[in-house]
Amino acid sequence: MKSALCLLLLAFAPVPGAAADGFSLSGSVAVERIGAAEDSRDAAKLVEYRDLSDGIAGAFDLGGRGDRFYFDAFAENLGRDDMFLDLSGGVYGRMKFRLRADWLTHNFGFGPEGARTPYENPGTARLTLFSTAPAELLDSGVPPWSSFKFMTERRNLEGSVELNGRSPWYVLLGGRNVSQSGINKVDAAALGTSPGNGFVDLPYPVDYSTSSGSLEAGYQTRRGHVSASFLRSDFGNDNMLLDFQNPFFGFGIDTATFAPDNVYNRVSASGMLRELPWNATLSGRVTYDRVTDRVPMLDEVLNTSGSPEYTATAPSSDAFRGKVENATAQASYRFAPLGRLDVRAYYNYYRRLNGSTHVAFLVPLETRGLVCSEEGTESAESVAVHCSGTRYSYTKQNPGLEAEYRFNRDNRVSAGFDWLDTNRNRFDAEETGEKKLFVQWSNTSLDSASARVKYQYLRRRSRFLIENAGFDAGSVYYLERFNRSFDVANLDQHLLEADADWSPLPLLDFGFEAYYKRNDYGDLVLGRLADSRREFYGSISYGDPEKYRLTLFGDVEFIRYDSYHRTINAGACPATSPDCFDPRAEPTATAFNWSGRLKDTNWAVELAADWPLSPRLAFKLSAIVQESSGNVDFQAQTLEDGTPAAPLFPIGAYDDIKRRSIHPRAVYAFAPEAELTLGYAFEKFDYDDAQFDGYSYTIGSGTTASYLSGIYAFPGYRAHVAFATMRVRF
């Protein structure tokens, strides 16, 4: 609250100049009182990104103009967790400034239902279990478990000053600080070295701070612009390590690692030339940036089931020195060789180099859990090797050409071709090429209507390095021949967009949009084979805003994913399924393929109404109905005896959502410069997903049990919010 009041006082800093001749101040100031009541098992979903707590909030919208200087100030939700303030101004022809503050609180889950843990001290960097008896840990009530709040607070403060002194030259100074604090969630932290060893929702204490400063200098005229800039950003994390007691490793102290302190520097230059031959404009930009950090390596870790003793990691370097460099270049040339033809040619270049320390963990190759494996060259058996990191680097080149031709004032056709070539050092695909072609037609022949249609085709092809992976079909690496990472898989994409607006009568407006996209991964054997998305949107508005206005929106979306997978219930191929890692092999109960088809339908209807009942009284209403319904169907291969290889059951409730809200309010102007708004909001949110059916905070037993927090498990709520706002204008 104190910070909000300080910013409020800061916003009025220029006001003393209002006494000067020729200065005028106008705007509004508002005070709002909010009261809310909700019914839920976990109230975090209702207030995930908004502050609806009982209390008072302030707002203002101000503007000041004088002979020499000016300012604008806007603020909302002052004194609350989602406060926003924006202040700008300057001296005409000499200086401009801007200050901004933006508060955001992200509520993930509230205890006891949505945030509980067997650790006694959530929010600290060393988590201790309330008991070392596995049977006692399974009692997930509160107590003995601890209740807390999964939430983080983000605070953004930034400002800039531009000096030009009535000349083409200018200097721009900027600064920013972003801090984040609270408790975040570590998604499914593994307790052991395999999925069957259990996992836990770890409450991780967040204390981040990013401070940055920038300097830009440039020269700007009607015919062109040139500038150079430098930016430095320092990131600090007060909790780079999280120590926690691990039941799987004999209740020893385990360590999770998080983002380290780092420094980011960037230099850039840009320029633009206008009024060239053919009415052309040439623009370009180059950048170079580098991020560096230094992190001591963990020299020992827990690694033996049931034992709190540590095993040496034997890193090849005592510290990891991170260094990633990026260089970019963009050039664009836009010209009009003919009176009705506009052409744009462009080229984008991106290079990323990773010069970080190469670290290998030189433990004895017999150390289970701390060594990696690679495919064998003499048999199907994998070979143990030392684990080491991969320094990922790549280069992208992206030329393109676009053109638009105006047949007449009302008809325009545009087309374009874009090519993206990526070279990378990755084990599965070293080069990927994407070619994209689009054509679009726009029409405004009628004064009351306009229309646009666009078609786009994208073709992606990669050069894969895993087509001969695996010694034979008995090697686990043999599966890589049939899998492709999502970002490099060969793809044919068709996209179609259409929209139209029509106003047949002065007070009647129609709008329509349609969207269709289909992705085909034609040569894939395993993974996602195809997906499609169809979306339709429509709107109708009727009425004179001075008298009444009614608007109805509607949207429906259909999504479908088709995929194919393989299950292998063995670490090595048994005699009954000797080629178990080959999806083309005959199915057995040990190794078989199965298909999945996901369908999702989303729709929403929204109503908005404005009705001035009298010169002083107006009624406003908004209402939303939104639903999402999904299902997944599975089909396993059939064995020789005609039975399915596995009993796979469909999922009828897959991310199903129902949301209802209505928001009526009345605005009464009891004086020309003052108004009172009284409003009410009702919102109901229901969520149904099979993965949360019969939710339990503990899964399994003994030292391989898993411990869940309840986060995301109970998002449903019913809420009533009432508010009154007094606004004064001047």
N, C-alpha and C positions, 0 to 999 in steps of 0.2 A: 504494500500500500504506500509506503514511504517513497519507493522508486516512482510509482505512478504520480504522486503529488509533485515530486521534483520535476518530472518531465512536463507536467501541466504548467508549472511555473515557468519552465524553460520556453514553452510554446508562446507565452505572452511576453517574452523578453523584448521583441521589437515594438511593443505597444507604446512605450513612452514617447516614441516619435509621433504618435497620433496628435500631439499638441502642435506639431509644426503645421504651417499653412499648407493647404492643399491635400492633406492626408485624410482619407476616409476609411472607416472600419465597419465591416458588415459581417453578418453570419448568424449563427445560432449556438446556443448552449443547452444541453439536455441533462436531466437527471432521471434515472430509471430505478424502479424498485421491482425486484423479482422474487417470486415465491414459487417453490416447486415441491411436488410430492410424487414419489415413484414407488412402484411395486416390482421387485426383482430379487433374484438370488444373488446377483452380482451387479451392482449399480454402475460399474465402470463403463459398460457399453453405451449407456445413455450420455455420459459426459466424456466420451473417449477423446474428443478434440475440442470440447466447449465447456464453459463454466456456467452451469445453471444453478449454482448454489444460492440459497436465500441471501439477499443482501442488496446493496445499492451499487449502481454503476453510473459512470459519467461519460459524456460525449460532447464534442463541439466541432463545429465546421466554420472556420473564420477566414476572412480575406481582408487584407489591408492594402490600399493603394495611395501612393503619395507622388509628389513631383520628382523625387529622387529615388525612392526605394519602394519595395512591395513585399508582401509575404502572404502565404496561404498555410493554414494549419487545420489538420483534421485528426480527430481522435475518437475512438469508440471503445467501450468496455473498460474504461478507466477504473482501476482498483480491483480488477478481476484477473484470473489466470490467463485469459486470452486477450489481453489488452493490445491495442494497436495505436500508434501515433505517427503522424507524418507531418513534418514542418519544412517548408521551403520558402525561399525569398531571395532578395538580393538588391543590389544597387544597379539601376538601369545602365546597361552598356559597360559595366565595370566588373561586377562580381555577382555570382550566384552561389547559394548554399542550400544544403538539404540535410535534415536530421530525421532519423527514423528509428522507432523502437517497435519490436514485434515479439509478444510473449506467446508461447504455445506450451500447453501441458498435455502430454499424451498419457492417458490412463489405460493401462492394459488389463488390470484386474484388481479387485478389492477383496480383502479377506473378510470373513473366514472362508466364504464359498469360492471366490475367484483368486485367492492368493494365500496359500498356506504352505508351510515347509517343515520338514523334520529338523532343519537347522535352527539353532537357538537364537542366532544373531543375524537375521537377514539385513542387508545393507552395509555389512562390514566386509573387509577384504580377507577375512579368515573365518570360514564357516565351520561350526562345530555341531555335530549331531547331539540331540538331547539324550541319546542312549547308544550304547554299543552292542545291545542285544537285538538281533534281527527280528525276533518275535515282538518286541516292544515297539520297534520302528513301524510295524504294520498297523499300529493303532493310530490312525490318521485324524482323530478328533482334535479339536482345539479347546483346551490343551489335550494332550502333551505337545502337539505340533504348534508352531507359531503362526499367528495371523499378521499380515502386513499389507502394504499397498505396492503393487507393481505400477510404478508411474515414473516418468521423467519430465523435467521442466527444462524447456529450451528458451533462452533469453538472447535476443538478437538486438544489438545496438550498432548503428552505422551512421556515417556522416560523410559529406563531401563539400568541398569549396572549389569553385572555378573562378579564376581571375583572368580577365582579358584586357582591361584598360582601354576599351574602345579601339582596339587594333585587331588585325587578323590573327595575332598570336594569342594563345591561351595556355594556362597551366591549370591542371585539375589535380587536387589532392583528395585522397579518400582514406577512410579508416573504418574498421569493423571489428567487433568482438562478438563471438557466439559462444555461449556457455551452455552446458547441458549437465544436469545433475539429477540424481534419483536412483531408482532400482530398475534395471532392465532384465530381460530374460535371455538366458543362454539356451538356445533351442536344443533340447534332447541331448544334453551332455552325456557321453558314454561313460559308464563306470568301469568297464573292462575293455578288452581288446576285440570283442566281437559283439554283434547285436544281442546275443543271448545272455550277455553278462549284465544286463540292466542299464538303465539310464535315469537321469534326474533333471528336473527343472531347477537350474541354479539361479538364485537371485543375485545378480551381478551389480555391485555398486558403480554407478556412473558418475564421473567427475571430469568432464571434458572441457577444454577451453581452446578456442581458435581465435587468434588475434592476427589481423592482417592490415597492411598499409599499402597504398598505391600512389604512384606519381605518373601523370601523363602530361606531355607537352605537345602542342600542335600548332599548325597554321591552317586557317580555313578562309576561303573566299567563295564567291559565287561559282567559280569555275573548278574548284578542286579543294582537296583536303589532304593533309599529311600529318601523321602523329606517331609518337613513340611513347611507350609506357613501360613501367616496371612495377611488379607486385611481389610482396613477400608475405608469407603466411606461416605462422608458427602454431602447431598443434601440440597441446599438452594433455596427458592422461595421468591422473594421480593414482590410478589403479590398473597398472599394466599386467599385474598378476593377481589371480584369485586363488587362494588356498582353501581347500575344502576337504573334509573328512570323507573317505571313500570306503563304503562297506565291502565292496568286492575285494579290495586289496587290504584286508585285515584291519580296516578302519584307520589306515595310514593317511597322512596328509598329502593329497594330490594337488596339482597345480594346473590351472587353466590360464592361457595367455591371451592377451587382447592388444588392441592397437597401441603401438609405441609412440612416444614423442617423435615428431618429425618436423622438418622445415621444407617449405615449398617456395621456389623462386620462379618467376616468369618474366621474360622480356618479350615485347612485341612491337611491331611497326605496321602501320596500315596507311593506305593512300587511295585517293580517288581523283580522276580527271573527268570533267564533264565538257560538253559542247565540242566534242571532237567531230571530225568528218562523219557523215551519215548520222548526225545527231547521236553520236556514240558516247558511252560512259565506260571508262576502264577503272576497275577497282582491284585491290589486292591486299593481302594481309599475310604476315609471317610471324610465327611465335616460336619461342624455345622455352621449355620449362624443365625443372629438375626437382625431384623430391628425394630427400636423404633422411636416414635415421641410423641409429646404432642401438642394438639390443644384445645384452649378454645372453649367451646360450645356456640353457638348462643342462647342467652336467650330470644330473641323475634324476630318475623318475621311478614311480611305482610300476612294477611289471610282473610280479609273481602273485598269482591268485591266492588269496587268503593270507598274504604276508605284507606287513607294513614296511618291509625292508626295501631300500632303494637299489636300483641297478644303474651303473654308470652308462652314459650315452656316448661318451668318447667322441665329441664333435671335433671336426678337423680344424675349426677355428673357435677361439673363445668368445667371439662376438660376431653377430651378423650386422654387416654394414650395408644398409639398403641404399641403392642409388638407381633411380629410374629416370630416364630422360626422354622427352617428347619434343619433336620438331614438326611444325605444320606449315603449310603454305597454301593459300587460296588465291585464285585469280579469276576474274569475271569480266567479260567484254560484252556489253549490250549495245546493239546498233539497229538502225532502221534503214536498210539498203533501198527499200521501196516505201512509198507512202503508206501502204497498207500492211507492210510486213515488219514485224519486230523480231529480232533474233538475239539470243543470249547463248554464249559459249562460256564454259567454265571448266576449271581444273582444281581439284583438291588433292593435297598430298599430306600423308600422316606417317610419321616414323616413330616407333617406340623402341628404345634400347634399354635393356635391363643389365646394368653393370654391378649388381649386388654381389656380395660375397657368396661364393659357391661353398656350401657346407655339406659335408657327408658325415654320417655317424658310423665311426669305425669300430663298432662292437664286434666281438667274435661272431662269425656267421651262424653259430649254433644258438645264439641268443634269441629264443622265440619271443615274438612280440615287438622286437626292436630291429628286425631286419626286413627287407623287402624281397620281392621275387621278380624274376623275369623268365620268359619262355626258354625252355631248353632247346639246344641245337642237336642233341643226339637221341633224345627220347621225349615222350609227352610230359615227363615230370618237370615241374618248375625248378628253377635254380635260385638259391638264396644269394642275395647281393646286399651291399651296404645301401641304406636309404640316403638319398640326396635330393636336393631341391632342383627345380627346373627354372631357369631364368628366361621367362617368356618375353619374346620380342617379336615385332611384326612391322610390316610396311604396307600401307594402303595407297593406291593411286585411283583417282576418281575423276575422269573426264566426262563431260556431258554437253549436250546441245539441245536447246529449246527454241521453238519458233511459234509465232502467232500471226495468223493472217486474217484481216478483216475484209470479208466479201463486201459488206456494206456496214452502215452504222449499227445494224441490229444483229448481224451474224458474224461470229468469230470462231475460227478453228485453230486449235493449238496442238502441238505434238512435241515430243521430246524423247531423247535417248540418253540413258545414263549407264556408264560402265564402271564397275568397282572391282579392282583386282587386289587381293590380299595375299601376301607372302608371310609365313610365320614359321617359327621353330616349334612344332608340336608333333607329338608322336603319331597322331592319326591322320592329319591332313596338312600338307605344307603349303598348298596354294588353293585359293578359292576365287572363282570369277562369277560376278553377278551382272547380268544384262537386263536392263529395265526399259521398256518402251511404253509410252502412253500417248493417247489421242483424246482430245476434248472438244466438244462443241457447245457454244453458248449462244442463246438467242434472247433478244429483248425486243422483238418485233411489235409486241402489243404494249401500250402504255400501262396496262393493268396486269401484265404477266411477264415472267421471265423463266427461263429453263436452262439447265446445264446437264450434260451427260459426259461421263469420263470412263474410259477403259484403259486398264494398265495390265501389262504382262511382264512377269519377272521370271528369269531363268537363272538358276544357280547350279554350278558344277564345281566339284572339288577334285583335286588329285590326292588320292588316299594312299597311305603308306601301310595299311593294315590288311590289304586284300589277301596276303599270304601269311597272316599271323597264325601261330600255333604249329607245332611239329606235325600233329595229325589231329583227328577228331576226338582223341582222348585227352587233348591238352585244353586247359581252361581258356587259354589265349585264342583258341580256335574260334570262339564266339565273337571275337572282335571283327572277324570277316563279315559278319552279318549285322553289326550294330554301327550306327553313325551318330556322332554328337549332333545335337539339334541345330547348332549354328553353322555347321558345315555340310549337312546332309544335302544331297542333290534335290532340287526343288523346282517345281513349275507352279507358279502362282498366277491366278486370274482374279482381277479386281474390277468391279463395276460400281460406279456411283452415279446417281441421278438425283436432281432436286428441282423443284419448281415452286414459284410463288405466284399467287393470283389474287387480285383485288377486283372482283366483278362489280362491287358497289362501293361507294365512298366510305362506308363504315364496316365493311366486311372484308376479311383477309383470310386466305388459305395458304398453308405451307405444307410441302411434302418432300421427304428425303428417303432414298432407298440406297442400301449398301449391301454388296455381295462380295465375299472373298472365299476362294477355295485354294487350298494348298495340297499339292500331290507330291508325295515322296515315292516316286514310281519304282525305283530300283531297290528299295529297302525290303529286307526280309523280317527283321525284328525292330520294334519301336513303333513310333507313330507313322502310320501309312498315309493318312489323309486327314484333313480337317476342313470344316466349312463354317462360315458365319453369314447369316442373313439378318438384316436389320431394316425396319421400316419406322418412319417417324412422320407424324402429321400434327398440324395445329390449325385451330379455327379461332379467330378473334372477331368480335362484333361489338359495336357501340362507339359512342363519342366519349373520349376521356373526360370531357367537361361535364358529362351527364352520367354515363355509366359505361363500363367496359367489361366484357366477359371473354375469357380466353380459356380454351381447352387444348391440352397437349396429350398426345398419346405416342407410345413407343413400344415396339415388340421386337425381340431378338431371338433367333434360333441358332444354337451352336451344336456342332457334332464333331467328335473325335473318333477315328478308327485306329486301333493299334493291334499289334501282334507281339506275343512275348513267349519266352521259354522258361520253364521251371526245371531245375536239376536238383534233386534231393540227395546229392552225394558230393563229397569233396573230390572224389576220383571216380572214373567210370567203372561200374561193376561189370561182372561178366554178362549179366542179363541185359546190359545196355552199353556195349563197348564203345559206341560212337556218341556218347551222351551229349557232347558239346556241339554236335552238328544238328541244327534245326530241321535238316532234311531227312534225318534218320527216322525209322519207324518209331512211333510213340510207345513208351512203356510207362509203368507206374512210377518209375524213377525219373524219367526224363520225357517231357512232353511239351507241346506248344499249346497256347491258349490265346484267344482273341478277346478284345474288349471294345465295347462301343459306348461312348458317353454321349448323352443328349442333355442339353440344358436349354430351357425356355425362360426368358425374362421378359416381363412386360410392366409398364408403368402408365398411369393416367394421372394427370395433374390439372387442377382447376384453379383459376385465378379470377377474382372479381373485384372491381372498383365501382362504388356506387355513391356519388355525392347526393345525400338526402336533402341537403339544404346548403346555403352558402357557408354555414358554420359546421355542419356535421357530415361526415363521410364514413361509409362502411366499407371495409376491405375483408376479403376472404381468400385463403389459399388452402388447398387440400390435395393430398397425394395418396394414391394407392399403388403399391409396388409389390410384385411377386417374382420369385425365381424358383423354378422347379427343375431338378435334375435327377437323372437315373443312369445307372451303368449296368450293362448286360455283359455276361461272360460266357464263353463257350470253349471247353477243353476238347482236345483231340480225342478221337475214339480209338480204343484198344482193339486188338484182334477179336476179342470175344464180344464186341459190340457195346461194351460199357464205356462211359467216359473215363478218361485218365484220372480225373479228380472231380469231386462234387463241388462245382462252383455256383454260387447263388448270386442272383442279381441284387444290386443295391437300389432300393426304391427311393430312399431319401438321401440325396446327394446335394449338399449345400442349398437346402430349401430355405427360402426367406419370404416372410410376409411383413410388410410395413404399412401402417395406416397412420395418417396424421391429418389434423385439421387445425386451422389457425385463423379464427375470426378476430377482428379488432375494430374499434370505433375511434375516430379522430374528431375531437371537438375543439374548434377555434373559439375560445371564449373572449379573445381580443385579437385585433389584427396582428399583434406581434407575439401571441402566445397560444399554444395548443396543448391539449391533453389527450394522450392515447391510452386507451384501456384495451387490453388484449388477453386472450386465452389460447393455449396450445395443448392439444392432446396428441400423444404419439404412442403407438403400440408396435413393438417389434418382436417377431417370433422367428426362431431359427431351429431347423431340424436337420440333423446329419447323422447318419448311421454310426459314424466313428465316435460320437459322444453318447450313444445309447448305453444306459447302465454305467455311466461314468464312475470310475473308482480312482481314488488318489494313490492307490498302491496296486501294482501288478506283480504277480509272482510271489516268491517266498525266499527265505534264507538270504544269503549274501548276493544272489542274483536278482533280487527284487528291484522294481522300478518305482520311483517316487515322483508323483505329479503334483502340480500346484493348483490346478483348477482354472488356470488362465485360459480364456476363450471357451470354457466348457458351458457356461450358463449366460449367454448374451441376451436372452429375452428380457423385455421390460414393458411396463405400462406406466406412462408418465403424464402428469397434469402440471402445466406451468401457467401462472398468471403474472401479469406485469402491468405496470403503470408508468408512463413516460411523460414528463413535463418538459416541453421545449419552448424556449424564448428566442425570438428572432429580433435582430436590430440592424 
